[in-house]
């Protein structure tokens, strides 16, 4: 177990992990397309501008969004991930930046987060949620896919350091109650919620929770 001194350490830890794991991660099978992806896309205007949070290598979602005719900006804290993404999805734009440093104002028709916000602790999560809402146009759509807890009432801040490809990183599940308590007060309306148990060779068994919000 790594002792995290402060919030900055979480970002530093995760950046190092993903930089080191980027090449091997790019070769991984990314599994089935997440539930509600098509629903998210159908809610967006034709040719809309989408921000992909924690876009990784650009696969599969930045590529799929481009293929559906959207303009895509992918951001990731890992420089190595960004290098690979630019090769994988040349029609999208990618920027090396942590989602905790977002600074956009009413710019995006949709914001997409697939298993990226679980890399944030609760404080950083809440701060980033505000930045997400600020970046959406009125009526904008937010897609959030994240792990939920297996046991109701469990201590979600325990065992938050996981290992992938020999690299340690911070990762925390979030309950539906936590998610709603963060986003609803920011003016977001929950349009859809789905829960599914998925299994992959890369991550094992996961409790996948998917949310679609609209900024009212």
C-alpha positions in Angstrom: 0.0 0.0 0.0 1.3 3.4 -1.0 0.8 6.3 1.5 -0.5 9.2 -0.5 0.6 12.5 1.0 -1.8 14.8 -0.9 -4.0 15.2 -4.0 -1.0 16.0 -6.2 0.5 12.6 -5.4 -2.6 10.9 -6.9 -2.1 12.7 -10.2 1.6 12.1 -10.2 1.2 8.4 -9.4 -1.4 7.8 -12.1 0.5 9.8 -14.8 3.6 7.6 -14.1 1.6 4.4 -14.2 -0.1 5.2 -17.5 3.0 6.5 -19.2 4.7 3.2 -18.3 1.7 1.0 -19.3 0.7 2.9 -22.5 2.3 0.6 -25.1 1.0 -2.6 -23.5 -2.4 -1.1 -22.8 -2.7 -0.2 -26.5 -2.5 -3.9 -27.4 -5.2 -4.9 -25.0 -8.7 -6.0 -26.1 -11.0 -3.3 -24.9 -14.1 -5.5 -24.7 -17.7 -4.8 -25.5 -18.9 -1.2 -26.1 -20.3 0.2 -22.9 -24.0 0.3 -22.3 -25.7 3.5 -23.3 -23.0 4.6 -25.7 -25.4 4.8 -28.6 -28.0 6.5 -26.4 -25.4 9.2 -25.6 -24.6 9.7 -29.3 -28.3 9.9 -30.3 -28.8 12.8 -27.8 -26.0 14.8 -29.4 -26.4 17.3 -32.3 -25.1 16.1 -35.7 -21.4 16.9 -36.0 -21.3 18.0 -32.3 -18.1 18.8 -30.4 -17.2 16.1 -27.9 -14.7 16.1 -25.1 -13.3 12.7 -24.2 -12.0 12.7 -20.7 -9.1 10.4 -20.1 -9.1 9.4 -23.7 -6.1 7.0 -23.3 -4.9 5.5 -26.7 -8.0 6.8 -28.4 -9.5 3.3 -28.6 -12.2 2.5 -28.8 -14.3 5.6 -28.0 -12.5 8.6 -29.6 -12.3 6.5 -32.8 -16.0 5.5 -32.6 -17.1 9.1 -32.0 -15.1 10.3 -35.0 -16.7 7.6 -37.2 -20.1 8.8 -36.1 -19.3 12.2 -37.5 -18.5 14.1 -34.3 -15.6 16.5 -33.7 -13.5 15.1 -30.8 -11.0 16.6 -28.4 -9.4 13.9 -26.2 -7.5 14.8 -23.1 -5.2 12.6 -21.0 -2.6 13.2 -18.3 -0.2 10.6 -19.9 2.1 11.9 -22.6 2.7 8.4 -23.8 -1.1 7.7 -24.2 -1.5 10.9 -26.2 1.3 10.0 -28.6 -0.4 6.6 -29.3 -3.8 8.2 -29.6 -2.7 10.7 -32.3 -1.5 7.7 -34.4 -4.7 5.6 -33.7 -7.2 8.4 -34.3 -5.5 11.1 -36.5 -8.9 12.8 -37.2 -9.4 13.7 -33.5 -7.4 16.3 -31.6 -5.6 15.3 -28.4 -4.1 17.3 -25.6 -1.9 16.3 -22.7 -3.8 17.7 -19.7 -5.3 16.3 -16.5 -9.1 16.5 -16.3 -8.5 18.2 -12.9 -7.2 21.2 -14.9 -10.1 21.6 -17.4 -10.8 25.2 -18.1 -13.5 25.4 -20.8 -16.7 27.5 -20.7 -19.9 26.3 -22.5 -17.8 24.8 -25.3 -18.9 21.2 -25.7 -22.1 19.5 -26.9 -21.1 16.4 -25.0 -18.5 15.2 -22.5 -17.6 11.6 -22.4 -15.9 9.8 -19.5 -15.3 6.1 -19.7 -13.5 4.7 -16.6 -11.4 7.8 -16.1 -13.0 9.6 -13.2 -12.5 6.6 -10.9 -8.8 7.7 -10.9 -9.8 10.7 -8.8 -10.4 10.8 -5.1 -13.6 12.4 -3.8 -12.2 15.9 -3.5 -10.7 16.0 -7.0 -13.8 14.3 -8.3 -16.1 17.1 -7.0 -13.8 19.8 -8.3 -13.6 18.1 -11.7 -17.4 17.7 -11.9 -17.7 21.5 -11.6 -15.3 21.9 -14.5 -17.2 19.4 -16.6 -20.5 21.2 -16.1 -18.8 24.6 -16.9 -17.5 23.1 -20.1 -20.9 22.0 -21.4 -23.3 24.1 -23.4 -26.8 24.4 -22.1 -28.6 21.2 -22.8 -25.2 19.4 -23.2 -24.9 15.7 -22.5 -22.5 14.0 -20.1 -21.7 10.3 -20.3 -20.1 8.7 -17.2 -19.1 5.1 -16.9 -17.5 4.1 -13.6 -17.3 1.2 -11.3 -19.8 1.0 -8.4 -19.2 -0.7 -5.1 -19.9 -4.4 -4.7 -21.2 -4.1 -1.1 -23.6 -1.3 0.0 -22.1 0.7 2.8 -18.6 -0.5 2.2 -15.6 1.8 2.9 -14.9 3.0 -0.6 -11.7 4.8 0.4 -10.1 1.5 1.4 -7.8 -0.4 -1.0 -7.7 2.4 -3.5 -4.3 1.4 -4.9 -4.6 -1.2 -7.7 -2.0 -2.7 -9.9 -2.0 -2.9 -13.7 0.9 -4.3 -15.8 3.1 -4.0 -12.7 2.2 -0.3 -12.3 0.4 1.0 -9.1 -2.3 3.6 -9.5 -5.2 5.2 -7.6 -8.7 3.9 -8.4 -11.9 4.2 -6.4 -15.5 3.1 -7.1 -18.4 5.5 -6.6 -21.9 4.7 -5.4 -25.0 6.0 -7.3 -25.9 8.1 -4.3 -22.4 9.8 -4.4 -22.7 10.5 -8.1 -26.2 12.0 -7.9 -25.2 14.1 -4.9 -22.3 15.6 -6.9 -24.0 16.2 -10.2 -27.6 17.0 -9.5 -26.9 20.1 -7.4 -24.8 21.4 -10.4 -27.8 21.5 -12.6 -27.5 18.1 -14.2 -30.6 15.9 -14.8 -30.2 12.1 -14.9 -31.6 10.8 -18.1 -30.5 7.2 -17.9 -28.8 4.9 -15.5 -27.8 1.3 -16.2 -25.9 -1.2 -14.1 -24.1 -4.3 -15.6 -21.6 -6.8 -14.3 -18.8 -7.2 -16.9 -15.7 -9.5 -17.0 -12.5 -9.0 -18.9 -9.0 -10.5 -19.0 -7.5 -7.1 -18.3 -9.6 -6.0 -15.3 -11.4 -9.1 -14.1 -15.0 -8.7 -12.8 -16.4 -5.2 -12.5 -19.6 -3.6 -11.4 -20.1 -1.2 -14.3 -22.4 1.8 -13.7 -23.3 4.1 -16.6 -25.0 7.5 -16.3 -26.3 9.9 -18.9 -26.9 13.4 -17.6 -28.1 16.6 -19.3 -27.3 20.1 -18.3 -30.6 21.8 -17.7 
